[in-house]
Amino acid sequence: MQNNINKLTIAVAAAAISGQAVAGGFQINEQSVSGQGYSHAGRSSNVQDATIVFGNPAGMSFLDRAQVTAGATYLDVNTDIDNVQSSTSIDSGLAAGGTPNGVQFPLGPVSGSSDGDMVPGTLVPFAFYAQPLSERLHFGFGVYAPFGSKTDYEDDFQGRYFGNYTEVKVVSAQPTLSYKINDQLSIGAGITYNQVEGELRRQLPSDPSFSSASDIDARVDGDDDGWGYNVGVIYKPVPETTLGLTYRSKVDYTLTGDFQATLPNGTVVREDDASLDLTTPETVSFSVTQDMTDRLTLMAGASWVRWSRFERILVDGSQGGEITNEAQNYSNAWNFAVGAEYELNPQWVLRTGLAIDNTPTNDEDRSVRIPSDDRRIFSVGAGWTPIPDFTVDLAYSYLTERTTNISQSREDSLSGFGAVSYTADYKNEAHGFGAQATYRF
């Protein structure tokens, strides 16, 4: 039995990293608080500050002087988990103290809890700089997080055999150039250097009690870096109308890390190395900004993400063998947003917006690691400019998701001769509080 557990542990850890690493339905949008106020509806077309380095590199050409923008958004996520059902079974031959006979004997539910307090508060920072080099040529630089997620369930979480801790972070640095062809048309491009790192854990039952106190802790951590690029164009057919189009490339990684499985007494059951090829998908964004009056501006935008790249996840072990091969079946996803901005006076601007963000996951493959579904995001914000050189932007967003069902089962427990299942309804909501400052010089 012990040898079978050893063999299973590396597969368990591999399944953990593959399940999270491609769960990029949690693509991070927090790269601009001024944009957050109108739900990023004008991300590719509304040029306000240096955060346009991310939104559309061509937009730097419409900044009249050098400026730096820095800020952060704090995300507070709440989850309700209801209608939990779990079950365990063991081969009846093993249960009788003999050899396996292939007949499963039900044991009852997995002991533990499903509190739902699994996503800690997270601060997402960013910083951007833009500088005119000539009348037509601009340079910009930004540091931000394009992807990331974290779930940290309680120790005795009933779904712990499918994942109880996940943290993945991607940080990008982007130098950028833009060129203003004329007063109506500008183009821009940048390269991105990206670093990804993560830690993932899952529990493996080691005896028929299915008690969290006897579980094997299987975890993996790893990292890699990769290069990407983005390009953009802005066109103003008339002074009151701005059209923006941005393309962000895919980024290829090969994550390498350490696998380890540990018994409750500290004994290491298995150690190994493995590699996972990971691609974060390309994004195409389009938006339009329309000045309705001298004070009122309306915006609308759409983004398309090519999540369909994630059809299957293949993890290879250090000995050259295949560790896991999992179907993901992600779908391409769209985000739509509308927003408005109203200038009360030269010092104050008010903003609001609504976004619809569709998930790339599906009901069959969705897991406890990223239990998300389609989202609706409502935002309000304000900009305060006490002096011409300095602006403070604040924003609040409320995100609510459609109730989604998680239904998972495994036959790798108890050395492969038992099975566990977990079914529950998840309802997620989040509050985002953003603040940024822009200084022009």
Secondary structure, 3 states (H helix, E strand, C coil): CHHHHHHHHHHHHHHHHHHHHCCCCCECCCCCHHHHCCCCCCCCCCCCCCCHHHHCHHHHHHCCCCEEEEEEEEEEEEEEEEEEEEEEEEEHHHHCCCCCCCCEEEEECCCCECCCCCCCCEEEEEEEEEEECCCCEEEEEEEEEEEEEEEECCCCECCHHHCCEEEEEEEEEEEEEEEECCCCEEEEEEEEEEEEEEEEEEEECCCCCCCHHHCEEEEEEEEEEEEEEEEEEEEEEECCEEEEEEEECCEEEEEEEEEEEECCCCCEEEEEEEEEEEEECCEEEEEEEEECCCCEEEEEEEEEECHHHCCEEEEEECCCCEEEEEECCCCCEEEEEEEEEEECCCCEEEEEEEEEECCCCCCCCCCCCCCCCCEEEEEEEEEEEEECCEEEEEEEEEEEECCEEEEEEECCCHHHCEEEEEEEEEEEEEEEEEEEEEEEC
